Each structure stands twice: as structure tokens, then as C-alpha cells.
Amino acid sequence: MTSIDFSALNKSAAESFAQQRNLIKKVCRGDKINCTHCQQLLTLIPAENGIAKIICNKGCTNIELELG
Ligand SMILES: [Zn+2]
């Protein structure tokens, strides 16, 4: 069996979750935010079936937002 270091995994997941929430807040507010990978402008796609998306042109950023 392969052992996995969950503590490292959880830490980075928590960090990226916090980063995502920050980013979502900014994009929803109308700020111009660029993708950290390709530097293209991020676009907010309005909700469809209760799920909105934030994406970049190249698709390296693809964040789904569940809207309550
Ligand atoms: Zn990108």
C-alpha cells in the first residue's frame, strides 16, 4: 500500500479553497482578475442549473460555484 501524506494534502487544499473564495469574491464584484497560469482575463459565466462558473479562455482555470 502506498502511504499518502494527508496533512500536506489537506493544507494545500485548504489554501487553494481560500484562494478560490477570494477570487470568486473579486470576480463577482466586477474586478478584472487574470488567470494565474495563462494571464488571460477570468470570465464569470452566469448560473445554469444553480452552478455558475469562473473560467479563463484557455480553460486552465475552471471554478464551479454552487449558488444556494
Ligand atoms: Zn488560464
N, CA, C, O and the ligand as a Tripos MOL2 file, in Angstrom:
@<TRIPOS>MOLECULE
protein
  273   271    69     0     0
PROTEIN
NO_CHARGES

@<TRIPOS>ATOM
      1 N           0.8240   -1.2130    0.0000 N.3       1 MET1
      2 CA          0.0000    0.0000    0.0000 C.3       1 MET1
      3 C           0.8500    1.2500    0.0000 C.2       1 MET1
      4 O           1.8700    1.3320    0.6840 O.2       1 MET1
      5 N           0.4290    2.1840   -0.7480 N.am      2 THR2
      6 CA          1.1340    3.4550   -0.7900 C.3       2 THR2
      7 C           0.6210    4.3570    0.3200 C.2       2 THR2
      8 O          -0.5870    4.4980    0.5120 O.2       2 THR2
      9 N           1.5310    4.9560    1.0370 N.am      3 SER3
     10 CA          1.0720    5.8830    2.0740 C.3       3 SER3
     11 C           1.0230    7.3040    1.5190 C.2       3 SER3
     12 O           1.9010    7.7410    0.7750 O.2       3 SER3
     13 N          -0.0210    7.9930    1.9030 N.am      4 ILE4
     14 CA         -0.2160    9.3490    1.4010 C.3       4 ILE4
     15 C          -0.1340   10.3320    2.5640 C.2       4 ILE4
     16 O          -0.7180   10.1010    3.6220 O.2       4 ILE4
     17 N           0.5650   11.3870    2.3700 N.am      5 ASP5
     18 CA          0.6790   12.4080    3.4100 C.3       5 ASP5
     19 C          -0.5340   13.3250    3.3690 C.2       5 ASP5
     20 O          -0.5600   14.3340    2.6640 O.2       5 ASP5
     21 N          -1.5390   12.9380    4.1510 N.am      6 PHE6
     22 CA         -2.7800   13.7030    4.1120 C.3       6 PHE6
     23 C          -2.6470   15.1040    4.6940 C.2       6 PHE6
     24 O          -3.3710   16.0180    4.2980 O.2       6 PHE6
     25 N          -1.7150   15.2710    5.6410 N.am      7 SER7
     26 CA         -1.5980   16.5860    6.2590 C.3       7 SER7
     27 C          -1.1620   17.6260    5.2280 C.2       7 SER7
     28 O          -1.6550   18.7540    5.2300 O.2       7 SER7
     29 N          -0.2300   17.2390    4.3400 N.am      8 ALA8
     30 CA          0.2140   18.1600    3.3000 C.3       8 ALA8
     31 C          -0.9090   18.3980    2.2990 C.2       8 ALA8
     32 O          -1.1370   19.5190    1.8460 O.2       8 ALA8
     33 N          -1.5960   17.3260    1.9700 N.am      9 LEU9
     34 CA         -2.6900   17.4200    1.0180 C.3       9 LEU9
     35 C          -3.7800   18.3610    1.5360 C.2       9 LEU9
     36 O          -4.2510   19.2400    0.8140 O.2       9 LEU9
     37 N          -4.1670   18.1650    2.7820 N.am     10 ASN10
     38 CA         -5.2280   18.9840    3.3580 C.3      10 ASN10
     39 C          -4.8510   20.4430    3.4450 C.2      10 ASN10
     40 O          -5.6750   21.3310    3.2290 O.2      10 ASN10
     41 N          -3.5840   20.6770    3.7670 N.am     11 LYS11
     42 CA         -3.1390   22.0600    3.8990 C.3      11 LYS11
     43 C          -3.2440   22.7840    2.5590 C.2      11 LYS11
     44 O          -3.7690   23.8940    2.4820 O.2      11 LYS11
     45 N          -2.7370   22.1420    1.5040 N.am     12 SER12
     46 CA         -2.7760   22.8110    0.2130 C.3      12 SER12
     47 C          -4.2100   22.9260   -0.2930 C.2      12 SER12
     48 O          -4.5500   23.9000   -0.9650 O.2      12 SER12
     49 N          -5.0430   21.9580    0.0170 N.am     13 ALA13
     50 CA         -6.4440   22.0460   -0.3940 C.3      13 ALA13
     51 C          -7.1320   23.2110    0.3060 C.2      13 ALA13
     52 O          -7.9150   23.9390   -0.3040 O.2      13 ALA13
     53 N          -6.8350   23.3800    1.5820 N.am     14 ALA14
     54 CA         -7.4440   24.4710    2.3350 C.3      14 ALA14
     55 C          -6.9710   25.8180    1.7990 C.2      14 ALA14
     56 O          -7.7450   26.7690    1.6810 O.2      14 ALA14
     57 N          -5.6920   25.8730    1.4800 N.am     15 GLU15
     58 CA         -5.1620   27.1200    0.9480 C.3      15 GLU15
     59 C          -5.7880   27.4700   -0.3970 C.2      15 GLU15
     60 O          -6.1640   28.6170   -0.6390 O.2      15 GLU15
     61 N          -5.8950   26.4690   -1.2680 N.am     16 SER16
     62 CA         -6.4430   26.7710   -2.5760 C.3      16 SER16
     63 C          -7.9320   27.0860   -2.4720 C.2      16 SER16
     64 O          -8.4660   27.8610   -3.2660 O.2      16 SER16
     65 N          -8.6030   26.4800   -1.4850 N.am     17 PHE17
     66 CA        -10.0090   26.7870   -1.2660 C.3      17 PHE17
     67 C         -10.1760   28.2430   -0.8560 C.2      17 PHE17
     68 O         -11.0710   28.9320   -1.3460 O.2      17 PHE17
     69 N          -9.3160   28.7110    0.0430 N.am     18 ALA18
     70 CA         -9.3650   30.1010    0.4860 C.3      18 ALA18
     71 C          -9.0580   31.0390   -0.6770 C.2      18 ALA18
     72 O          -9.6820   32.0890   -0.8290 O.2      18 ALA18
     73 N          -8.0880   30.6410   -1.4930 N.am     19 GLN19
     74 CA         -7.7300   31.4510   -2.6650 C.3      19 GLN19
     75 C          -8.8950   31.5310   -3.6390 C.2      19 GLN19
     76 O          -9.1890   32.5920   -4.1890 O.2      19 GLN19
     77 N          -9.5540   30.3940   -3.8460 N.am     20 GLN20
     78 CA        -10.6970   30.3620   -4.7500 C.3      20 GLN20
     79 C         -11.8040   31.2730   -4.2650 C.2      20 GLN20
     80 O         -12.4070   32.0070   -5.0480 O.2      20 GLN20
     81 N         -12.0700   31.2230   -2.9680 N.am     21 ARG21
     82 CA        -13.1430   32.0570   -2.4160 C.3      21 ARG21
     83 C         -12.8380   33.5260   -2.6020 C.2      21 ARG21
     84 O         -13.7220   34.3190   -2.9280 O.2      21 ARG21
     85 N         -11.5870   33.8830   -2.3950 N.am     22 ASN22
     86 CA        -11.1380   35.2570   -2.5980 C.3      22 ASN22
     87 C         -11.3510   35.6970   -4.0280 C.2      22 ASN22
     88 O         -11.8830   36.7720   -4.3070 O.2      22 ASN22
     89 N         -10.9160   34.8230   -4.9300 N.am     23 LEU23
     90 CA        -11.0000   35.0890   -6.3550 C.3      23 LEU23
     91 C         -12.4610   35.2450   -6.7910 C.2      23 LEU23
     92 O         -12.8030   36.1500   -7.5510 O.2      23 LEU23
     93 N         -13.3070   34.3480   -6.2970 N.am     24 ILE24
     94 CA        -14.7320   34.4000   -6.6200 C.3      24 ILE24
     95 C         -15.3260   35.7360   -6.1750 C.2      24 ILE24
     96 O         -16.0650   36.3840   -6.9150 O.2      24 ILE24
     97 N         -14.9870   36.1260   -4.9580 N.am     25 LYS25
     98 CA        -15.4890   37.3970   -4.4270 C.3      25 LYS25
     99 C         -15.1240   38.5490   -5.3410 C.2      25 LYS25
    100 O         -15.9560   39.4020   -5.6470 O.2      25 LYS25
    101 N         -13.8610   38.5670   -5.7770 N.am     26 LYS26
    102 CA        -13.3750   39.6620   -6.6150 C.3      26 LYS26
    103 C         -14.0500   39.6660   -7.9760 C.2      26 LYS26
    104 O         -14.4910   40.7120   -8.4530 O.2      26 LYS26
    105 N         -14.1300   38.5030   -8.5980 N.am     27 VAL27
    106 CA        -14.7290   38.4240   -9.9310 C.3      27 VAL27
    107 C         -16.2080   38.8080   -9.8740 C.2      27 VAL27
    108 O         -16.7020   39.5070  -10.7590 O.2      27 VAL27
    109 N         -16.9140   38.3530   -8.8380 N.am     28 CYS28
    110 CA        -18.3270   38.6790   -8.6890 C.3      28 CYS28
    111 C         -18.5250   40.1720   -8.4640 C.2      28 CYS28
    112 O         -19.5610   40.7300   -8.8250 O.2      28 CYS28
    113 N         -17.5530   40.7970   -7.8810 N.am     29 ARG29
    114 CA        -17.6000   42.2230   -7.6100 C.3      29 ARG29
    115 C         -17.3220   43.0370   -8.8720 C.2      29 ARG29
    116 O         -17.5500   44.2460   -8.9100 O.2      29 ARG29
    117 N         -16.8290   42.3580   -9.8970 N.am     30 GLY30
    118 CA        -16.5460   43.0470  -11.1510 C.3      30 GLY30
    119 C         -15.0830   43.4040  -11.3390 C.2      30 GLY30
    120 O         -14.7280   44.0840  -12.3010 O.2      30 GLY30
    121 N         -14.2170   42.9440  -10.4140 N.am     31 ASP31
    122 CA        -12.7850   43.1870  -10.5840 C.3      31 ASP31
    123 C         -12.2500   42.4190  -11.7890 C.2      31 ASP31
    124 O         -12.7370   41.3370  -12.1180 O.2      31 ASP31
    125 N         -11.2430   42.9910  -12.4400 N.am     32 LYS32
    126 CA        -10.5850   42.2960  -13.5470 C.3      32 LYS32
    127 C          -9.4570   41.4530  -12.9780 C.2      32 LYS32
    128 O          -8.4380   41.9800  -12.5310 O.2      32 LYS32
    129 N          -9.6440   40.1440  -12.9980 N.am     33 ILE33
    130 CA         -8.6430   39.2190  -12.4620 C.3      33 ILE33
    131 C          -8.1150   38.3460  -13.5930 C.2      33 ILE33
    132 O          -8.8840   37.8430  -14.4110 O.2      33 ILE33
    133 N          -6.8200   38.1730  -13.6310 N.am     34 ASN34
    134 CA         -6.2250   37.3150  -14.6560 C.3      34 ASN34
    135 C          -5.9550   35.9210  -14.1150 C.2      34 ASN34
    136 O          -5.6860   35.7450  -12.9260 O.2      34 ASN34
    137 N          -6.0270   34.9440  -14.9870 N.am     35 CYS35
    138 CA         -5.6750   33.5710  -14.6340 C.3      35 CYS35
    139 C          -4.2140   33.5370  -14.1880 C.2      35 CYS35
    140 O          -3.3480   34.1600  -14.8020 O.2      35 CYS35
    141 N          -3.9540   32.7920  -13.1000 N.am     36 THR36
    142 CA         -2.5790   32.7330  -12.6010 C.3      36 THR36
    143 C          -1.6820   31.9240  -13.5280 C.2      36 THR36
    144 O          -0.4590   32.0600  -13.4770 O.2      36 THR36
    145 N          -2.2710   31.0830  -14.3730 N.am     37 HIS37
    146 CA         -1.4830   30.2330  -15.2690 C.3      37 HIS37
    147 C          -1.2080   30.9010  -16.6090 C.2      37 HIS37
    148 O          -0.0580   30.9830  -17.0380 O.2      37 HIS37
    149 N          -2.2650   31.3820  -17.2750 N.am     38 CYS38
    150 CA         -2.0950   31.8900  -18.6380 C.3      38 CYS38
    151 C          -2.2300   33.4080  -18.7440 C.2      38 CYS38
    152 O          -2.0300   33.9830  -19.8140 O.2      38 CYS38
    153 N          -2.5690   34.0490  -17.6320 N.am     39 GLN39
    154 CA         -2.6920   35.5110  -17.5960 C.3      39 GLN39
    155 C          -3.8210   36.0550  -18.4670 C.2      39 GLN39
    156 O          -3.8460   37.2440  -18.7820 O.2      39 GLN39
    157 N          -4.7430   35.1980  -18.8520 N.am     40 GLN40
    158 CA         -5.9270   35.6580  -19.5730 C.3      40 GLN40
    159 C          -6.9580   36.1250  -18.5480 C.2      40 GLN40
    160 O          -6.9620   35.6770  -17.4010 O.2      40 GLN40
    161 N          -7.8170   37.0200  -18.9780 N.am     41 LEU41
    162 CA         -8.8440   37.5410  -18.0930 C.3      41 LEU41
    163 C          -9.8460   36.4430  -17.7210 C.2      41 LEU41
    164 O         -10.2950   35.6800  -18.5770 O.2      41 LEU41
    165 N         -10.1860   36.3800  -16.4320 N.am     42 LEU42
    166 CA        -11.1810   35.4030  -15.9970 C.3      42 LEU42
    167 C         -12.5890   35.9200  -16.2770 C.2      42 LEU42
    168 O         -12.8710   37.1100  -16.1420 O.2      42 LEU42
    169 N         -13.4540   35.0080  -16.6660 N.am     43 THR43
    170 CA        -14.8250   35.3620  -17.0150 C.3      43 THR43
    171 C         -15.8060   34.6480  -16.0910 C.2      43 THR43
    172 O         -15.6520   33.4620  -15.8000 O.2      43 THR43
    173 N         -16.8040   35.3780  -15.6380 N.am     44 LEU44
    174 CA        -17.8540   34.7680  -14.8250 C.3      44 LEU44
    175 C         -19.0000   34.3400  -15.7380 C.2      44 LEU44
    176 O         -19.5990   35.1620  -16.4330 O.2      44 LEU44
    177 N         -19.2900   33.0620  -15.7250 N.am     45 ILE45
    178 CA        -20.4070   32.5350  -16.5070 C.3      45 ILE45
    179 C         -21.6260   32.4590  -15.6010 C.2      45 ILE45
    180 O         -21.5760   31.8140  -14.5530 O.2      45 ILE45
    181 N         -22.7150   33.1020  -15.9830 N.am     46 PRO46
    182 CA        -23.9100   33.1110  -15.1250 C.3      46 PRO46
    183 C         -24.4360   31.7060  -14.8430 C.2      46 PRO46
    184 O         -24.2170   30.7720  -15.6150 O.2      46 PRO46
    185 N         -25.1250   31.5840  -13.7290 N.am     47 ALA47
    186 CA        -25.5740   30.2720  -13.2540 C.3      47 ALA47
    187 C         -26.4930   29.5560  -14.2290 C.2      47 ALA47
    188 O         -27.3790   30.1500  -14.8430 O.2      47 ALA47
    189 N         -26.2510   28.2810  -14.3460 N.am     48 GLU48
    190 CA        -27.0980   27.3890  -15.1100 C.3      48 GLU48
    191 C         -27.3250   26.1820  -14.2120 C.2      48 GLU48
    192 O         -26.3620   25.5590  -13.7630 O.2      48 GLU48
    193 N         -28.5540   25.8480  -13.9490 N.am     49 ASN49
    194 CA        -28.8700   24.7730  -13.0040 C.3      49 ASN49
    195 C         -28.2340   25.0290  -11.6390 C.2      49 ASN49
    196 O         -27.8090   24.0960  -10.9580 O.2      49 ASN49
    197 N         -28.1750   26.2880  -11.2530 N.am     50 GLY50
    198 CA        -27.6630   26.6190   -9.9250 C.3      50 GLY50
    199 C         -26.1520   26.6160   -9.8170 C.2      50 GLY50
    200 O         -25.6090   26.7820   -8.7250 O.2      50 GLY50
    201 N         -25.4550   26.4280  -10.9490 N.am     51 ILE51
    202 CA        -23.9950   26.4130  -10.9000 C.3      51 ILE51
    203 C         -23.4210   27.4810  -11.8180 C.2      51 ILE51
    204 O         -23.6060   27.4340  -13.0340 O.2      51 ILE51
    205 N         -22.7280   28.4340  -11.2300 N.am     52 ALA52
    206 CA        -22.0400   29.4580  -12.0080 C.3      52 ALA52
    207 C         -20.5910   29.0330  -12.1610 C.2      52 ALA52
    208 O         -20.0990   28.2100  -11.3890 O.2      52 ALA52
    209 N         -19.9080   29.5840  -13.1480 N.am     53 LYS53
    210 CA        -18.5280   29.1940  -13.3880 C.3      53 LYS53
    211 C         -17.6410   30.4060  -13.5720 C.2      53 LYS53
    212 O         -18.0640   31.4440  -14.0800 O.2      53 LYS53
    213 N         -16.3960   30.2470  -13.1440 N.am     54 ILE54
    214 CA        -15.3660   31.2240  -13.4550 C.3      54 ILE54
    215 C         -14.3100   30.5040  -14.2820 C.2      54 ILE54
    216 O         -13.7000   29.5360  -13.8270 O.2      54 ILE54
    217 N         -14.1060   30.9820  -15.4790 N.am     55 ILE55
    218 CA        -13.1700   30.3090  -16.3800 C.3      55 ILE55
    219 C         -12.2430   31.3230  -17.0500 C.2      55 ILE55
    220 O         -12.5390   32.5170  -17.0910 O.2      55 ILE55
    221 N         -11.1180   30.8340  -17.5750 N.am     56 CYS56
    222 CA        -10.2800   31.6460  -18.4360 C.3      56 CYS56
    223 C         -10.4050   31.1090  -19.8610 C.2      56 CYS56
    224 O         -10.9710   30.0380  -20.0800 O.2      56 CYS56
    225 N          -9.8810   31.8460  -20.8070 N.am     57 ASN57
    226 CA        -10.0130   31.4690  -22.2170 C.3      57 ASN57
    227 C          -9.4280   30.1040  -22.5170 C.2      57 ASN57
    228 O          -9.9570   29.3560  -23.3390 O.2      57 ASN57
    229 N          -8.3290   29.7850  -21.8420 N.am     58 LYS58
    230 CA         -7.6370   28.5400  -22.1600 C.3      58 LYS58
    231 C          -8.1400   27.3530  -21.3700 C.2      58 LYS58
    232 O          -7.8370   26.2050  -21.6950 O.2      58 LYS58
    233 N          -8.9070   27.6290  -20.3350 N.am     59 GLY59
    234 CA         -9.5170   26.5330  -19.5810 C.3      59 GLY59
    235 C          -8.6710   26.0200  -18.4330 C.2      59 GLY59
    236 O          -9.0550   25.0410  -17.7920 O.2      59 GLY59
    237 N          -7.5200   26.6480  -18.1430 N.am     60 CYS60
    238 CA         -6.7420   26.1670  -17.0000 C.3      60 CYS60
    239 C          -7.3670   26.5950  -15.6920 C.2      60 CYS60
    240 O          -7.1230   25.9760  -14.6560 O.2      60 CYS60
    241 N          -8.1800   27.6580  -15.7250 N.am     61 THR61
    242 CA         -8.9930   27.9840  -14.5610 C.3      61 THR61
    243 C         -10.4300   27.6100  -14.8730 C.2      61 THR61
    244 O         -10.9990   28.0660  -15.8660 O.2      61 THR61
    245 N         -11.0070   26.7880  -14.0330 N.am     62 ASN62
    246 CA        -12.3810   26.3700  -14.2400 C.3      62 ASN62
    247 C         -12.9730   26.0890  -12.8630 C.2      62 ASN62
    248 O         -12.9110   24.9650  -12.3640 O.2      62 ASN62
    249 N         -13.5450   27.1240  -12.2600 N.am     63 ILE63
    250 CA        -14.0570   27.0080  -10.9050 C.3      63 ILE63
    251 C         -15.5760   26.9950  -10.9630 C.2      63 ILE63
    252 O         -16.1920   27.8680  -11.5750 O.2      63 ILE63
    253 N         -16.1650   26.0130  -10.3310 N.am     64 GLU64
    254 CA        -17.6150   25.9390  -10.2970 C.3      64 GLU64
    255 C         -18.1180   26.4600   -8.9650 C.2      64 GLU64
    256 O         -17.5660   26.1480   -7.9100 O.2      64 GLU64
    257 N         -19.1690   27.2540   -9.0300 N.am     65 LEU65
    258 CA        -19.7720   27.8140   -7.8360 C.3      65 LEU65
    259 C         -21.1840   27.2940   -7.7090 C.2      65 LEU65
    260 O         -22.0020   27.4570   -8.6150 O.2      65 LEU65
    261 N         -21.4670   26.6660   -6.5800 N.am     66 GLU66
    262 CA        -22.8630   26.3020   -6.3480 C.3      66 GLU66
    263 C         -23.5500   27.4700   -5.6750 C.2      66 GLU66
    264 O         -23.1070   27.9660   -4.6390 O.2      66 GLU66
    265 N         -24.6370   27.8970   -6.2840 N.am     67 LEU67
    266 CA        -25.3810   29.0090   -5.7330 C.3      67 LEU67
    267 C         -26.5610   28.4630   -4.9530 C.2      67 LEU67
    268 O         -27.3750   27.6940   -5.4630 O.2      67 LEU67
    269 N         -26.6260   28.8850   -3.6970 N.am     68 GLY68
    270 CA        -27.6980   28.3730   -2.8400 C.3      68 GLY68
    271 C         -29.0090   28.7410   -3.2980 C.2      68 GLY68
    272 O         -30.0060   28.3790   -2.6730 O.2      68 GLY68
    273 ZN         -5.7490   30.2240  -17.7640 Zn       69 ZN69
@<TRIPOS>BOND
     1     1     2 1
     2     2     3 1
     3     3     4 2
     4     3     5 am
     5     5     6 1
     6     6     7 1
     7     7     8 2
     8     7     9 am
     9     9    10 1
    10    10    11 1
    11    11    12 2
    12    11    13 am
    13    13    14 1
    14    14    15 1
    15    15    16 2
    16    15    17 am
    17    17    18 1
    18    18    19 1
    19    19    20 2
    20    19    21 am
    21    21    22 1
    22    22    23 1
    23    23    24 2
    24    23    25 am
    25    25    26 1
    26    26    27 1
    27    27    28 2
    28    27    29 am
    29    29    30 1
    30    30    31 1
    31    31    32 2
    32    31    33 am
    33    33    34 1
    34    34    35 1
    35    35    36 2
    36    35    37 am
    37    37    38 1
    38    38    39 1
    39    39    40 2
    40    39    41 am
    41    41    42 1
    42    42    43 1
    43    43    44 2
    44    43    45 am
    45    45    46 1
    46    46    47 1
    47    47    48 2
    48    47    49 am
    49    49    50 1
    50    50    51 1
    51    51    52 2
    52    51    53 am
    53    53    54 1
    54    54    55 1
    55    55    56 2
    56    55    57 am
    57    57    58 1
    58    58    59 1
    59    59    60 2
    60    59    61 am
    61    61    62 1
    62    62    63 1
    63    63    64 2
    64    63    65 am
    65    65    66 1
    66    66    67 1
    67    67    68 2
    68    67    69 am
    69    69    70 1
    70    70    71 1
    71    71    72 2
    72    71    73 am
    73    73    74 1
    74    74    75 1
    75    75    76 2
    76    75    77 am
    77    77    78 1
    78    78    79 1
    79    79    80 2
    80    79    81 am
    81    81    82 1
    82    82    83 1
    83    83    84 2
    84    83    85 am
    85    85    86 1
    86    86    87 1
    87    87    88 2
    88    87    89 am
    89    89    90 1
    90    90    91 1
    91    91    92 2
    92    91    93 am
    93    93    94 1
    94    94    95 1
    95    95    96 2
    96    95    97 am
    97    97    98 1
    98    98    99 1
    99    99   100 2
   100    99   101 am
   101   101   102 1
   102   102   103 1
   103   103   104 2
   104   103   105 am
   105   105   106 1
   106   106   107 1
   107   107   108 2
   108   107   109 am
   109   109   110 1
   110   110   111 1
   111   111   112 2
   112   111   113 am
   113   113   114 1
   114   114   115 1
   115   115   116 2
   116   115   117 am
   117   117   118 1
   118   118   119 1
   119   119   120 2
   120   119   121 am
   121   121   122 1
   122   122   123 1
   123   123   124 2
   124   123   125 am
   125   125   126 1
   126   126   127 1
   127   127   128 2
   128   127   129 am
   129   129   130 1
   130   130   131 1
   131   131   132 2
   132   131   133 am
   133   133   134 1
   134   134   135 1
   135   135   136 2
   136   135   137 am
   137   137   138 1
   138   138   139 1
   139   139   140 2
   140   139   141 am
   141   141   142 1
   142   142   143 1
   143   143   144 2
   144   143   145 am
   145   145   146 1
   146   146   147 1
   147   147   148 2
   148   147   149 am
   149   149   150 1
   150   150   151 1
   151   151   152 2
   152   151   153 am
   153   153   154 1
   154   154   155 1
   155   155   156 2
   156   155   157 am
   157   157   158 1
   158   158   159 1
   159   159   160 2
   160   159   161 am
   161   161   162 1
   162   162   163 1
   163   163   164 2
   164   163   165 am
   165   165   166 1
   166   166   167 1
   167   167   168 2
   168   167   169 am
   169   169   170 1
   170   170   171 1
   171   171   172 2
   172   171   173 am
   173   173   174 1
   174   174   175 1
   175   175   176 2
   176   175   177 am
   177   177   178 1
   178   178   179 1
   179   179   180 2
   180   179   181 am
   181   181   182 1
   182   182   183 1
   183   183   184 2
   184   183   185 am
   185   185   186 1
   186   186   187 1
   187   187   188 2
   188   187   189 am
   189   189   190 1
   190   190   191 1
   191   191   192 2
   192   191   193 am
   193   193   194 1
   194   194   195 1
   195   195   196 2
   196   195   197 am
   197   197   198 1
   198   198   199 1
   199   199   200 2
   200   199   201 am
   201   201   202 1
   202   202   203 1
   203   203   204 2
   204   203   205 am
   205   205   206 1
   206   206   207 1
   207   207   208 2
   208   207   209 am
   209   209   210 1
   210   210   211 1
   211   211   212 2
   212   211   213 am
   213   213   214 1
   214   214   215 1
   215   215   216 2
   216   215   217 am
   217   217   218 1
   218   218   219 1
   219   219   220 2
   220   219   221 am
   221   221   222 1
   222   222   223 1
   223   223   224 2
   224   223   225 am
   225   225   226 1
   226   226   227 1
   227   227   228 2
   228   227   229 am
   229   229   230 1
   230   230   231 1
   231   231   232 2
   232   231   233 am
   233   233   234 1
   234   234   235 1
   235   235   236 2
   236   235   237 am
   237   237   238 1
   238   238   239 1
   239   239   240 2
   240   239   241 am
   241   241   242 1
   242   242   243 1
   243   243   244 2
   244   243   245 am
   245   245   246 1
   246   246   247 1
   247   247   248 2
   248   247   249 am
   249   249   250 1
   250   250   251 1
   251   251   252 2
   252   251   253 am
   253   253   254 1
   254   254   255 1
   255   255   256 2
   256   255   257 am
   257   257   258 1
   258   258   259 1
   259   259   260 2
   260   259   261 am
   261   261   262 1
   262   262   263 1
   263   263   264 2
   264   263   265 am
   265   265   266 1
   266   266   267 1
   267   267   268 2
   268   267   269 am
   269   269   270 1
   270   270   271 1
   271   271   272 2
@<TRIPOS>SUBSTRUCTURE
     1 MET1         2 RESIDUE 1 A MET
     2 THR2         6 RESIDUE 1 A THR
     3 SER3        10 RESIDUE 1 A SER
     4 ILE4        14 RESIDUE 1 A ILE
     5 ASP5        18 RESIDUE 1 A ASP
     6 PHE6        22 RESIDUE 1 A PHE
     7 SER7        26 RESIDUE 1 A SER
     8 ALA8        30 RESIDUE 1 A ALA
     9 LEU9        34 RESIDUE 1 A LEU
    10 ASN10       38 RESIDUE 1 A ASN
    11 LYS11       42 RESIDUE 1 A LYS
    12 SER12       46 RESIDUE 1 A SER
    13 ALA13       50 RESIDUE 1 A ALA
    14 ALA14       54 RESIDUE 1 A ALA
    15 GLU15       58 RESIDUE 1 A GLU
    16 SER16       62 RESIDUE 1 A SER
    17 PHE17       66 RESIDUE 1 A PHE
    18 ALA18       70 RESIDUE 1 A ALA
    19 GLN19       74 RESIDUE 1 A GLN
    20 GLN20       78 RESIDUE 1 A GLN
    21 ARG21       82 RESIDUE 1 A ARG
    22 ASN22       86 RESIDUE 1 A ASN
    23 LEU23       90 RESIDUE 1 A LEU
    24 ILE24       94 RESIDUE 1 A ILE
    25 LYS25       98 RESIDUE 1 A LYS
    26 LYS26      102 RESIDUE 1 A LYS
    27 VAL27      106 RESIDUE 1 A VAL
    28 CYS28      110 RESIDUE 1 A CYS
    29 ARG29      114 RESIDUE 1 A ARG
    30 GLY30      118 RESIDUE 1 A GLY
    31 ASP31      122 RESIDUE 1 A ASP
    32 LYS32      126 RESIDUE 1 A LYS
    33 ILE33      130 RESIDUE 1 A ILE
    34 ASN34      134 RESIDUE 1 A ASN
    35 CYS35      138 RESIDUE 1 A CYS
    36 THR36      142 RESIDUE 1 A THR
    37 HIS37      146 RESIDUE 1 A HIS
    38 CYS38      150 RESIDUE 1 A CYS
    39 GLN39      154 RESIDUE 1 A GLN
    40 GLN40      158 RESIDUE 1 A GLN
    41 LEU41      162 RESIDUE 1 A LEU
    42 LEU42      166 RESIDUE 1 A LEU
    43 THR43      170 RESIDUE 1 A THR
    44 LEU44      174 RESIDUE 1 A LEU
    45 ILE45      178 RESIDUE 1 A ILE
    46 PRO46      182 RESIDUE 1 A PRO
    47 ALA47      186 RESIDUE 1 A ALA
    48 GLU48      190 RESIDUE 1 A GLU
    49 ASN49      194 RESIDUE 1 A ASN
    50 GLY50      198 RESIDUE 1 A GLY
    51 ILE51      202 RESIDUE 1 A ILE
    52 ALA52      206 RESIDUE 1 A ALA
    53 LYS53      210 RESIDUE 1 A LYS
    54 ILE54      214 RESIDUE 1 A ILE
    55 ILE55      218 RESIDUE 1 A ILE
    56 CYS56      222 RESIDUE 1 A CYS
    57 ASN57      226 RESIDUE 1 A ASN
    58 LYS58      230 RESIDUE 1 A LYS
    59 GLY59      234 RESIDUE 1 A GLY
    60 CYS60      238 RESIDUE 1 A CYS
    61 THR61      242 RESIDUE 1 A THR
    62 ASN62      246 RESIDUE 1 A ASN
    63 ILE63      250 RESIDUE 1 A ILE
    64 GLU64      254 RESIDUE 1 A GLU
    65 LEU65      258 RESIDUE 1 A LEU
    66 GLU66      262 RESIDUE 1 A GLU
    67 LEU67      266 RESIDUE 1 A LEU
    68 GLY68      270 RESIDUE 1 A GLY
    69 ZN69       273 GROUP 0 **** ****
